Structures are given as C-alpha cells and as structure tokens.
Amino acid sequence: MLSEKLADIVRDLRIVGSDDRRVEVKSGVGKSVRDTLSAFSNGGGGTLIVGLSEEGGFSPVEDFDPVAARDQLLSRCEQMTPVVRPDIDIMPVPGEAASVKVLVAEIPVLQPREKPCYITDAGQYRGSYLRSGDGDVRLRHYEIDRLLEEQTQPRWDEEPVADAMQDDLVSEVLGAYLDGERERSPRAFRQGEETALRRLGVLREGHPTLAALLAMGDYPQEFFPRLTVSFAVFPGTTKGEVGEGIRLLDSVTCSGPIPEQVDEAVALVARNMRTAGVIEGVHRRELPDYPLPAVREAVVNALMHRDYSPSARGAQVQVNMYVDRLEIVSPGGLYGAVTVRSLEDPEVSSSRNQRLSVLLENVAFPGGGVVAENRGTGFSVMRAELEKALMPPVEVRDDLTHFTVIFRRRRVADGERHRTAKDTVRDLLQERESVSAAEVVAASGLSRSAVQKALSDLVAGGVVERTEPERSPRQRYRAAIRD
C-alpha cells in the first residue's frame, strides 16, 4: 500500500471515529482477526490495519511489534479454509516518528467458486462471516448455501413436483410449446412425445417440473403458495411510514404462471402511477412515471432469475411503489459470473434457473410475444427505455439474499400536465356514446370518489350530462349537446 493511501485512511478513521465496511483496525492479532479474514474474503475484500488503538482515537499502540504481528497474522491465515493469502506491508504511522509502525494487510476477495472462506475449526456453517457496516457478521445457513451454489449449477427448477400431474399444465400452452419445439428441436422427438417431454424438461418421473409449472401451469400456487408477486403501494418513502392512518394504498398478490404474473404486475404499476402529458405542437405526448417496457423487463428478470431453492420458496418477488421510486425485489442475489458491473454486458451471462429460462424463451404471454429473450439484454432494454423517457438509469442493490432494481420516479418538468379523471372522461367520450363512473375508474386507476367528483364538476360545467335521474344506480354520462 502507498503511504499516501494509508495517510488518507487513518485521517478518515480519526474524523469518523470508527472503521468501516472496507477497513478494519485492531490493536493486535487475536483470534477475532479470523472473523475479519473470512468477512473480507467473502465480501469485496478489505484492508486490515494492526497496531492502532480505536479507543485511543486510532493512535499507535505502545510497544507494538509489527514483525511479530505479521507472523501471527500469517498463522491465523493458515487457520482458514481456503487459506487466506494477504498482501502484507509494515509501514510508518502517518504523522508519527519513522520508527512507529503498523501492519497493513490487503485481504483479497475470493472467486465465487472458492467461497465461503471460513474458520477451519468452526466449520462452514459456524465459521463463515461477511462484512456489515464496521463489523463482521456470521453468515446464516441460507446465505452459505447460496455461496456453495456458485460451485455447481443449481437444478431446483428441474425437480419434479410429486403432487402435480400433466393435467396441471395448461393444455393449449403446452401444445403450442411442443408444436414450436418440433420445429426448433426435432431430435428431441425422435423417440416419441413422452420421451420429448422428459428431454425438454417438462416432465420428470411422470410429474411436471417446477419450471414447467411456473411457465405453463394452470395454478402453480396450489403446490407453492408463495411463488407469487406481491404488489404494494406505500404512502411514504418507507414501508413503515403511514399517511393519514393508511398503511397501504393498494395491495395485490399476483398469482398464476409467470406470464400472467408479469402481465398483472405491470398493469398494477400502470394503474397506480401518474401519467402526465406535454403538448408538442398539436399533439399530446404521454409521460408516465415509469416506462412500462422497462418495468416489464425488471419483473421478468426477477421471476426468471430468482432463487427457487426449497428454503427460498416461501419468499415472494416484491413490486413496491413508494412516493419517490419503484422497487422490484427478488430472493437471492446475482448468480455466477454476472456482477453489478457486468449487468449490461450481453457477453457475461449466467442462468441460475437454466430450464426455466429456456421455457420462458418459448412460452408466450397471454396476449402474444415470448416472455423472455434470455440473451442478457434485459438491462440494456431498461436503460434504453429510461433514456428515451429522459430518466436516470436504474439503480441496483445486490447481496446474498436479495437483488433489488430501483426506478426513480420521473420528475415533473415544465410544461407538463398530469392526466386527470376529467382527461379520461373526455378521451372515453371521443370513443363511446356514454360512460359510467366504474368505467372511468377502470380506465384511470383513480379512486371512485375522485372520479365521481370529476364527473360532477364536468356536469356543473356543462361539458357532460347525465343520461339517468341524478341518483340512479344505472347512471351514465355523455357529452353535453351544445347549441
């Protein structure tokens, strides 16, 4: 390490008053240093500084012997599996006499296939750690399983669902899929359709696979009640923030096979977001809070690449709308060679759920079109759609248990006008002879009371008129006839 970098680190430590996610300070090399070796190796790497006292404001430890500390640290590194190989320097303490020195060890991050790094005598499930804030936290059983999963290809999606039968698959969808595969993969059918169903990963041991149920099942939730999408609209910027006693403005669980879950989740986002408009010449341009093609890509990715291991099947994909952003959260972090930095690189692609990904390439949405391309282009599509809408790129958060995509709500620009219930009424009456309040609610996504007020205002203004007596339950509205 360069002396200038060490000086910057020590200065920041003294200003903040504690170490952080990438820097750990210890006065000596005790057994607890093994927790840090594990945490840095399993996370993003880090810097270990030995010979400063945190209680003394990160001042040098009196009579510290850096050579002895180096030997002790190397011994501790040998107590890890795999053995940790740090880059070690003995350096002068910035601002002190040249004879006052500390031990600085750069701990490299391990390759995914080598994790977890753990304290050998404690074992994998009791001796594996990860950095959290300024401390080392023991990994949970689920988190360790996700690290071990990186060493082999997961096949949870290819498991047969013992309680399910072929009749639990939608026959029309399955038939269309098989017709397509006869053209794309004729070799799979050389020994008959029964063999083809096995070769294509639709059936195993006479039962539908998890992938087949999720892609083309009639109601997968009969067998996996929580493999759904939970949609929620919160009144504030956090889940705990309550507006006027209302905890949730909207809450829906999207069920059915993945294609239907995607369609419903995207429709719910559309129903609950603003759509503003700006007049460009004689035309009105629609400006939604979130570009729906980008939202669709994010939801598809969440369902296709989430963790389907048994311990994660009780967790839903979440689509959460806050006043300032939309978050899509899927169980399990990024898998394989894919990292946050490489998300938009189509050359870097890893499928946690290979069979499911292949099926979704060839199973259509209810209205037509395949569910996923599975070519590593999802984030490129999101970026392009957001650029087209003059919005910032998505943000992502990744850890061992969750992967989150964040869309920031589009800011209102000069010249925009929000689409209101009155706008919806006017538009509908250009297409229809009359409308009901319920039809306006369905088209606008606004509350019944807001729509009713808009209709009353339009009646009072002479823009529309009622077709029935004022309090009739069959009330409809039509454009007012002007002289």
NUDREN-16446 format. One record per residue (C-alpha): residue number from 0; x, y, z. Coordinates in steps of 0.05 Angstrom, whole numbers, plus 5000, padded with zeros to 4 digits. Example, Ala and Ser with C-alpha at 12.3 -4.5 7.8 and 13.67 -1.06 7.14 Angstrom:
// residues 2
i u v w
0 5246 4910 5156
1 5273 4979 5143
***
This chain:
// residues 483
i u v w
0 5000 5000 5000
1 5024 5070 4985
2 5039 5114 5044
3 4992 5168 5017
4 4934 5119 5016
5 4949 5097 5087
6 4951 5170 5109
7 4882 5182 5077
8 4853 5121 5112
9 4880 5140 5180
10 4855 5212 5172
11 4785 5187 5154
12 4785 5138 5212
13 4801 5194 5261
14 4748 5240 5231
15 4692 5188 5231
16 4713 5154 5296
17 4705 5082 5272
18 4727 5034 5219
19 4681 5016 5162
20 4659 4964 5111
21 4727 4962 5076
22 4775 4977 5134
23 4784 4941 5200
24 4831 4966 5254
25 4858 4921 5310
26 4908 4934 5365
27 4936 4863 5359
28 4927 4796 5325
29 4878 4757 5367
30 4831 4700 5347
31 4778 4751 5327
32 4820 4771 5268
33 4797 4706 5235
34 4726 4733 5231
35 4752 4793 5192
36 4794 4749 5146
37 4731 4709 5130
38 4687 4771 5121
39 4734 4807 5074
40 4747 4744 5033
41 4672 4730 5025
42 4654 4802 5010
43 4691 4853 4969
44 4759 4847 5002
45 4787 4899 5050
46 4844 4929 5089
47 4865 4904 5158
48 4909 4952 5199
49 4941 4924 5261
50 4977 4967 5312
51 4927 5024 5324
52 4881 5032 5383
53 4809 5051 5367
54 4797 5070 5439
55 4855 5118 5435
56 4829 5154 5374
57 4867 5108 5327
58 4933 5126 5359
59 4993 5078 5355
60 4994 5020 5404
61 5052 5028 5452
62 5110 4978 5443
63 5075 4947 5383
64 5120 4896 5346
65 5097 4894 5273
66 5144 4836 5254
67 5115 4791 5309
68 5045 4813 5288
69 5059 4794 5216
70 5080 4724 5237
71 5017 4717 5280
72 4973 4741 5223
73 5003 4691 5174
74 4990 4637 5225
75 4917 4659 5230
76 4911 4658 5154
77 4932 4585 5155
78 4873 4571 5201
79 4824 4590 5146
80 4793 4547 5091
81 4814 4563 5038
82 4878 4593 5065
83 4878 4669 5060
84 4936 4700 5022
85 4940 4774 5041
86 4988 4826 5014
87 5024 4850 5077
88 5065 4913 5089
89 5098 4943 5150
90 5091 5018 5146
91 5105 5081 5187
92 5044 5112 5221
93 5027 5177 5185
94 5045 5238 5228
95 5088 5197 5276
96 5162 5183 5282
97 5190 5138 5228
98 5203 5084 5280
99 5129 5079 5297
100 5099 5028 5250
101 5036 4988 5237
102 5020 4925 5199
103 4976 4935 5137
104 4945 4873 5104
105 4904 4876 5040
106 4855 4818 5041
107 4833 4797 4971
108 4762 4775 4954
109 4757 4702 4934
110 4730 4678 4868
111 4656 4656 4873
112 4675 4583 4864
113 4722 4587 4925
114 4671 4616 4975
115 4655 4612 5031
116 4720 4626 5067
117 4711 4601 5138
118 4749 4588 5203
119 4770 4516 5194
120 4759 4491 5265
121 4690 4523 5267
122 4665 4493 5202
123 4628 4525 5143
124 4562 4538 5179
125 4592 4568 5242
126 4656 4599 5217
127 4635 4639 5155
128 4628 4715 5161
129 4611 4775 5119
130 4625 4849 5129
131 4566 4892 5152
132 4580 4964 5167
133 4641 4966 5212
134 4633 4895 5238
135 4637 4822 5219
136 4571 4784 5218
137 4565 4708 5217
138 4531 4684 5155
139 4464 4648 5161
140 4453 4578 5135
141 4414 4604 5075
142 4470 4653 5056
143 4523 4599 5059
144 4480 4554 5015
145 4477 4610 4963
146 4553 4615 4964
147 4560 4540 4956
148 4510 4542 4899
149 4561 4581 4859
150 4606 4519 4856
151 4555 4477 4817
152 4496 4491 4771
153 4432 4495 4811
154 4377 4449 4787
155 4319 4466 4833
156 4277 4486 4773
157 4284 4416 4743
158 4258 4379 4804
159 4193 4340 4793
160 4134 4365 4834
161 4109 4300 4864
162 4038 4322 4877
163 4028 4351 4807
164 4006 4316 4744
165 4009 4334 4670
166 3937 4356 4674
167 3961 4414 4719
168 3993 4445 4657
169 3950 4487 4611
170 3940 4440 4551
171 3935 4496 4500
172 4000 4528 4523
173 4036 4461 4528
174 4010 4442 4459
175 4034 4507 4427
176 4102 4499 4461
177 4110 4427 4436
178 4090 4448 4365
179 4145 4500 4366
180 4196 4452 4394
181 4181 4401 4339
182 4207 4453 4290
183 4264 4481 4333
184 4288 4415 4363
185 4263 4356 4321
186 4316 4309 4351
187 4281 4314 4419
188 4220 4279 4388
189 4256 4221 4353
190 4233 4172 4407
191 4163 4199 4414
192 4128 4254 4452
193 4134 4220 4520
194 4210 4220 4514
195 4209 4291 4487
196 4172 4316 4549
197 4229 4288 4591
198 4283 4314 4546
199 4252 4384 4544
200 4248 4386 4620
201 4172 4389 4622
202 4163 4322 4659
203 4209 4284 4706
204 4189 4216 4733
205 4119 4227 4704
206 4108 4293 4741
207 4114 4366 4717
208 4179 4400 4736
209 4178 4464 4777
210 4200 4502 4714
211 4142 4474 4673
212 4091 4491 4727
213 4117 4562 4733
214 4119 4573 4657
215 4055 4539 4635
216 4019 4513 4696
217 3945 4528 4708
218 3955 4547 4781
219 4026 4535 4808
220 4006 4564 4875
221 3967 4501 4891
222 4035 4470 4904
223 4077 4532 4921
224 4030 4584 4952
225 4084 4637 4959
226 4115 4634 4890
227 4078 4697 4870
228 4089 4771 4861
229 4067 4816 4918
230 4048 4886 4895
231 4041 4943 4945
232 4035 5019 4942
233 4060 5055 5004
234 4040 5126 5022
235 4111 5148 5040
236 4184 5134 5025
237 4189 5073 5070
238 4145 5014 5089
239 4138 5040 5159
240 4114 5109 5140
241 4039 5116 5148
242 3999 5171 5114
243 3934 5193 5148
244 3928 5125 5182
245 3934 5088 5116
246 3989 5035 5114
247 3977 5012 5043
248 3944 5049 4985
249 3939 4986 4944
250 3959 4914 4956
251 3951 4855 4909
252 3981 4785 4903
253 3993 4765 4831
254 3986 4690 4821
255 3982 4641 4763
256 4040 4622 4717
257 4097 4671 4707
258 4069 4702 4642
259 4005 4721 4678
260 4042 4746 4740
261 4083 4792 4696
262 4023 4820 4659
263 3984 4833 4723
264 4043 4865 4760
265 4057 4913 4702
266 3983 4930 4697
267 3982 4946 4771
268 4042 4993 4763
269 4006 5027 4706
270 3943 5035 4747
271 3978 5066 4806
272 4027 5114 4772
273 4018 5184 4745
274 4015 5195 4670
275 4030 5267 4654
276 4028 5299 4585
277 4064 5354 4549
278 4036 5388 4487
279 4084 5385 4428
280 4054 5425 4371
281 3984 5398 4361
282 3999 5331 4394
283 4000 5309 4467
284 4058 5266 4489
285 4046 5217 4546
286 4098 5218 4601
287 4089 5162 4652
288 4124 5159 4719
289 4158 5094 4698
290 4167 5067 4626
291 4126 5003 4626
292 4172 4964 4578
293 4229 4975 4627
294 4185 4954 4686
295 4164 4891 4648
296 4237 4872 4636
297 4253 4881 4710
298 4194 4838 4732
299 4211 4783 4682
300 4284 4783 4705
301 4262 4779 4778
302 4218 4718 4766
303 4265 4683 4718
304 4329 4691 4758
305 4305 4689 4830
306 4325 4634 4878
307 4278 4574 4875
308 4315 4531 4925
309 4269 4499 4978
310 4290 4548 5032
311 4270 4607 4987
312 4202 4582 4963
313 4167 4618 5020
314 4190 4686 4993
315 4155 4726 4940
316 4181 4773 4887
317 4162 4842 4912
318 4140 4901 4870
319 4137 4961 4918
320 4115 5031 4897
321 4135 5089 4942
322 4122 5163 4931
323 4191 5172 4900
324 4211 5105 4870
325 4191 5036 4847
326 4230 4976 4875
327 4229 4905 4848
328 4259 4856 4897
329 4275 4783 4882
330 4300 4729 4930
331 4373 4710 4920
332 4430 4754 4896
333 4464 4754 4828
334 4489 4686 4805
335 4552 4662 4772
336 4595 4707 4730
337 4544 4764 4730
338 4563 4823 4774
339 4532 4891 4784
340 4584 4920 4737
341 4570 4869 4681
342 4494 4872 4681
343 4491 4907 4614
344 4545 4865 4581
345 4510 4811 4538
346 4575 4773 4535
347 4570 4759 4610
348 4511 4715 4625
349 4495 4662 4677
350 4428 4628 4688
351 4413 4604 4758
352 4349 4570 4730
353 4370 4542 4663
354 4308 4501 4649
355 4260 4557 4668
356 4299 4607 4626
357 4294 4561 4565
358 4219 4550 4574
359 4205 4625 4582
360 4242 4638 4517
361 4189 4597 4481
362 4125 4607 4522
363 4082 4666 4501
364 4048 4720 4542
365 3972 4715 4544
366 3968 4769 4490
367 4025 4741 4448
368 4100 4750 4447
369 4152 4709 4485
370 4162 4722 4559
371 4238 4729 4556
372 4294 4733 4505
373 4346 4706 4554
374 4402 4739 4515
375 4430 4782 4571
376 4395 4844 4542
377 4345 4859 4598
378 4385 4915 4630
379 4403 4944 4562
380 4329 4948 4546
381 4315 4982 4613
382 4370 5033 4600
383 4345 5048 4530
384 4273 5057 4553
385 4294 5103 4610
386 4339 5144 4564
387 4280 5151 4516
388 4238 5178 4574
389 4295 5225 4595
390 4300 5189 4661
391 4362 5166 4701
392 4385 5094 4696
393 4361 5041 4744
394 4398 5031 4809
395 4412 4961 4836
396 4427 4931 4904
397 4457 4861 4909
398 4472 4816 4968
399 4469 4742 4983
400 4395 4743 5000
401 4363 4793 4953
402 4371 4830 4887
403 4335 4897 4880
404 4323 4940 4819
405 4304 5013 4834
406 4269 5061 4786
407 4269 5133 4809
408 4202 5167 4796
409 4205 5216 4738
410 4209 5288 4759
411 4155 5335 4735
412 4182 5382 4681
413 4158 5450 4659
414 4100 5446 4610
415 4074 5380 4636
416 4002 5369 4656
417 3981 5308 4696
418 3928 5264 4667
419 3865 5271 4709
420 3798 5237 4714
421 3770 5293 4672
422 3820 5278 4617
423 3800 5205 4619
424 3726 5223 4613
425 3738 5268 4553
426 3781 5215 4519
427 3730 5159 4531
428 3673 5202 4505
429 3710 5211 4440
430 3707 5135 4432
431 3640 5118 4464
432 3570 5146 4467
433 3569 5144 4543
434 3610 5121 4603
435 3596 5100 4675
436 3635 5120 4736
437 3660 5049 4742
438 3687 5051 4671
439 3725 5116 4686
440 3754 5085 4749
441 3779 5025 4710
442 3809 5068 4656
443 3843 5120 4701
444 3862 5078 4762
445 3836 5134 4807
446 3790 5124 4867
447 3715 5123 4859
448 3708 5187 4899
449 3758 5224 4856
450 3723 5202 4792
451 3655 5220 4820
452 3679 5290 4837
453 3708 5298 4767
454 3642 5277 4735
455 3603 5324 4780
456 3649 5382 4760
457 3642 5366 4686
458 3566 5363 4694
459 3566 5430 4731
460 3610 5460 4676
461 3563 5436 4622
462 3615 5392 4590
463 3578 5326 4602
464 3507 5309 4621
465 3473 5252 4658
466 3432 5201 4620
467 3391 5180 4681
468 3359 5215 4741
469 3413 5242 4788
470 3413 5185 4839
471 3400 5127 4791
472 3445 5066 4804
473 3448 5058 4728
474 3476 5128 4717
475 3517 5141 4655
476 3547 5204 4626
477 3552 5231 4555
478 3580 5292 4521
479 3533 5351 4530
480 3497 5374 4468
481 3515 5446 4454
482 3471 5495 4415
***
